[in-house]
């Protein structure tokens, strides 16, 4: 799976917002300044994250964004799927949800790709936003 800037920036934005006390509104301009990400790009990402229920937009004076649910209930997989669409490692119709491939029964590599997809899914779905926002240096994920 190749995570694009959408996925990388969405993760950074969500970790930044998760660092604030629960319910505190965070303006995208603050995220933009702190993370050096274009405000326009953040607006696009925020739209996808709101649609997925991971962020809530609070309008009006002093408005901003808050997490759509507790950080402990948001996984890295949810964030990535909200902006990337999928975490599938290769373009393979058999791995897409509801996908069918005419070569599925004879494909010599489908089991490898399905296994890799399973490993990716299990990993990203078991890392929470709370863990990411509490992790300063990657040690929690074996990245010392």
C-alpha positions in Angstrom: 0.0 0.0 0.0 1.4 3.4 -1.0 0.1 6.0 1.4 -0.2 9.3 -0.5 0.2 12.8 1.0 -3.6 12.6 1.6 -3.0 9.8 4.1 0.1 11.2 5.6 -1.4 14.7 6.1 -4.7 13.4 7.4 -2.8 11.3 10.0 -0.8 14.4 11.1 -3.9 16.5 11.3 -5.8 14.0 13.3 -2.9 13.4 15.7 -2.6 17.2 16.2 -6.3 17.6 16.9 -6.2 14.6 19.3 -3.5 16.4 21.3 -6.1 19.0 22.5 -8.4 18.4 25.4 -11.6 16.5 24.4 -14.2 18.9 22.9 -11.8 21.8 22.4 -12.3 23.2 18.9 -9.2 23.4 16.7 -9.0 25.8 13.8 -7.5 24.4 10.6 -5.3 27.5 10.4 -3.6 26.3 13.6 -3.1 22.9 12.2 -1.8 24.4 9.0 0.8 26.5 10.9 1.9 23.8 13.3 2.1 21.0 10.7 3.2 23.1 7.7 0.4 21.9 5.5 -1.6 24.1 3.1 -4.9 25.3 4.6 -6.7 24.5 1.3 -5.4 20.9 1.5 -6.5 20.6 5.1 -10.0 21.8 4.2 -10.3 19.0 1.6 -9.0 16.4 4.0 -11.3 17.7 6.8 -14.3 17.3 4.5 -13.5 13.6 3.9 -12.9 13.1 7.7 -16.2 14.8 8.6 -18.1 12.6 6.1 -16.5 9.5 7.7 -17.6 10.7 11.2 -14.0 11.1 12.4 -14.2 14.9 12.7 -17.0 17.2 13.6 -17.2 20.8 12.2 -18.2 23.5 14.7 -19.3 26.6 12.9 -19.5 30.2 14.1 -17.3 32.5 16.1 -14.6 30.4 17.8 -15.5 27.4 15.6 -13.2 24.7 14.4 -13.0 20.9 14.4 -13.3 18.4 17.2 -12.9 14.6 17.0 -16.1 12.9 15.9 -15.6 10.2 18.6 -13.0 9.5 21.3 -9.4 9.1 20.1 -9.4 5.6 21.6 -12.1 4.6 19.2 -10.5 6.0 16.0 -8.1 3.8 14.2 -5.3 4.6 11.8 -7.2 2.4 9.3 -10.3 4.5 9.6 -8.4 7.7 8.9 -6.5 6.2 5.9 -9.7 4.7 4.4 -11.5 8.0 4.8 -9.0 9.9 2.7 -7.3 7.2 0.6 -10.4 5.1 -0.1 -8.7 1.8 0.7 -5.6 0.2 2.3 -5.4 -2.5 -0.4 -1.7 -3.0 -1.3 -2.1 -3.5 -5.1 -4.6 -2.9 -7.8 -6.4 -6.2 -7.7 -10.1 -6.6 -8.3 -10.3 -9.7 -6.2 -9.2 -7.7 -3.1 -11.6 -4.8 -3.5 -14.8 -4.9 -1.5 -17.3 -6.8 -3.5 -14.8 -7.1 -6.3 -14.6 -10.0 -8.7 -11.7 -10.9 -10.9 -11.9 -13.4 -13.8 -8.4 -14.6 -13.0 -9.1 -15.1 -9.3 -9.2 -19.0 -9.5 -6.0 -19.2 -11.6 -4.0 -16.3 -10.2 -0.7 -17.5 -8.8 -0.2 -14.4 -6.6 -3.7 -13.7 -5.2 -2.9 -15.6 -1.9 0.2 -13.5 -1.4 -1.6 -10.2 -2.0 -4.5 -11.3 0.2 -2.1 -12.2 3.0 -0.3 -8.8 2.7 -3.7 -7.0 2.7 -4.6 -8.9 5.8 -1.4 -7.9 7.6 -1.9 -4.3 6.7 -5.5 -4.3 7.7 -4.8 -5.9 11.1 -2.0 -3.4 11.8 -3.8 -0.2 10.8 -7.0 -1.3 12.5 -5.2 -2.0 15.8 -3.4 1.4 16.2 -5.6 4.0 17.7 -5.4 7.8 17.4 -5.0 7.9 21.2 -1.8 5.7 20.9 -0.5 7.8 18.0 -1.1 11.1 19.8 0.6 9.8 23.0 3.6 8.4 21.1 6.5 10.9 20.8 9.2 8.9 19.2 7.8 5.7 17.6 8.9 3.4 20.4 5.4 2.2 21.0 5.3 0.8 17.5 8.8 -0.9 17.5 10.4 2.0 15.6 13.3 2.8 18.0 
